[in-house]
Amino acid sequence: AGFSGGSYMTQEEEWDRDLLLDPAWEKQQRKTFTAWCNSHLRKAGTQIENIEEDFRNGLKLMLLLEVISGERLPKPDRGKMRFHKIANVNKALDYIASKGVKLVLTMHLTSAKEGLLLWCQRKTAPYRNVNIQNFHLSWKDGLGLCALIHRHRPDLIDYSKLNKDDPIGNINLAMEIAEKHLDIPKMLDAEDVVNTARPDERAIMTYVSCYYHAFAGAQKAETAANRICKVLAVNQENERLMEEYERLASELLEWIRRTIPWLENRTPEKTMQAMQKKLEDFRDYRRKHKPPKVQEKCQLEINFNTLQTKLRISNRPAFMPSEGKMVSDIAGAWQRLEQAEKGYEEWLLNEIRRLERLEHLAEKFRQKASTHEQWAYGKEQILLQKDYESASLTEVRAMLRKHEAFESDLAAHQDRVEQIAAIAQELNELDYHDAASVNDRCQKICDQWDSLGTLTQKRREALERTEKLLETIDQLHLEFAKRAAPFNNWMEGAMEDLQDMFIVHSIEEIQSLISAHDQFKATLPEADGERQAILSIQNEVEKVIQSYSMRISASNPYSTVTVEEIRSKWEKVKQLVPQRDQSLQEELARQHANERLRRQFAAQANVIGPWIQTKMEEIARSSIEMTGPLEDQMNQLKQYEHNIINYKHNIDKLEGDHQLIQEALVFDNKHTNYTMEHIRVGWELLLTTIARTINEVETQILTRDAKGITQEQMNDFRASFNHFDRNGLMDHDDFRACLISMGYDLGEAEFARIMSLVDPNGQGTVTFQSFIDFMTRETADTDTAEQVIASFRILASDKPYILADELRRELPPEQAQYCIKRMPPYTGPGSVPGALDYTSFSSALYGESDL
């Protein structure tokens, strides 16, 4: 360094000066001082061996001062007389005095010594077995010298192989390396340092100061390298987060793209089993496949917000995802998924109801058709008979009466045929999968019915033509036929009703059926009286035939209904009544079970729904009212999140009860206004809200730590915002009032500039995050492109470009390769092969160039 402009000397030069003027040297001090002088005189091509003799004539003393100061002294006298030598010494002393140095015999080393000691402590702090506290005992094992060399030039020494128990070897190794590679002469005697109880402090301090000189230049490069490493590390992390966002967004959008067509497929199945399978697949989707995607969507939004915050903090351009992968694009795709999902579930339930209705109608059609076909079987052959041609008058009249009974029976079956046709039509309207066979069977029944009507009319006409020839008729047979036919129809109708299928959805409906059945049972005694009366008629016929020894058949010629048939059907009715009782009671029990399921679900839903709403309100309130350190706010929010996660088992239990309800085909619940869909949506919204609130506090912590914002400042910012905010936002007037309350003197131009920062899209409102970003920029310092360019200039030794070898030497391998790969070639003045443009590269890091 030397005498700078004739004002001050460096600390090392003060040490040199004081050592030169101190007359109390011992042997070691002389040896050390001689080595020090020779380290300077060697630059002038000379050296000394004896201090008194070589400095006696003043020539080498003046030469030493010229080397140290870098200035020319007055021309020396070359004469050999004593007065010539005294004159040279006086010139040297006058020069020293002209620089403001008082020639006293005390050393001014206090401040320099402390500074050098602090430098040594800081550099050797990471090394084991090194504890620098002074300039005598702390250096006896030689590890301190080796640590200084290794700290600055690790390529020259392997510190891990040093042995604390070999102090002489350590000292000699350090001095040999320093002399060979650092141009520092050997100034110490290793054995003297080790074997002396208290090594000479000045000698060690002088020698250590040479290390300070040798390594001082490396400090700037280290600082510059550290700054570049920090900037590049931020850039690499941001690029990694961008790639991660792109990957996660692509995967989520692809999943949504595959799922929506499945949810939009409305192709109905033909059977209940197939539709139940679709419903089960949908339940698996809601329970297993969708929840992880909800978490992925939430995490994707959190990652995006965190990345944008990091970019703002590091003065980087905002991240713009690939086309179609913005957060808004994902939200839109998710909304389309939700809409398709809602419509799909409604469609599934409607289809199941439709198929259930179809199965019921189809079974009812088959039963009524079978009953009618059994009744109609053989009727056409009977109507086609011409038995009346050979019958007696009585027989003819009997045939006529029998035919009248048949017509009555035929009319009674008209309603059944119409019911069959109506059921067939409804099955067609509901798109029953086997409608073709139903239509075919219905058509055959209708055709047969028309044929029966025509044949019946023709037979009546034939019997009426013959009736005039027949005079006698058995009134008892006629009365039997008239009473037996309706009773028989009543029994058939009763059997049909007792076997009729039913479907109900509530206790009230089944109780209504039970009431109707009870009313039917109340009519049985009257019907039994009618049965006995009809049977008594037949008994009277048989009594008359027996009384008059009539040789005619006891069978009734006017009726197809026999006593055996009446008895058989009556027994069948008595059997069906208790069976109907049992089926109605079983259905009543099932409806009671369904009601318990409704009440069980409602009891939980009426607790869970308000709990979710309360938690949402607590989180919203806490985000506004919370004060104190952000870490405390984060802990409180984490506790909220912990409580919410622990509440998940209640949601799962409610899902299980909901599944039982759906499996029981229960579609309404008057005991609660909450559906499972309400609970699911509320739960997902609660999870998303707590995650977003935690992310907002994390972003504030990240902003505070990165920008150097204190907790008190952050609390002041929040308090000011909360005072003026309206539902989490401030309009322009509120924002102006808030700034004025914080001491800003605002003109219209300045306020317009600030609004362009906090509301760049002109929405008319200011969010809390925009407010925090603005206050952060106003109160904190950040690194800039100019600082990074200055750091690269130091590494490049003030050149406008830098070489790849220089980057590899000064930066860690990974970050050096990062720079080499991305720096454009330098094409400016003084360019050399391989020159890299660090100015354009640094500007690009902050979005200030087109690189």
Beta strands, then each sheet from edge to edge (+ up, - down):
strand 1: 729-731
strand 2: 765-767
sheet 1: 1+ 2-
end
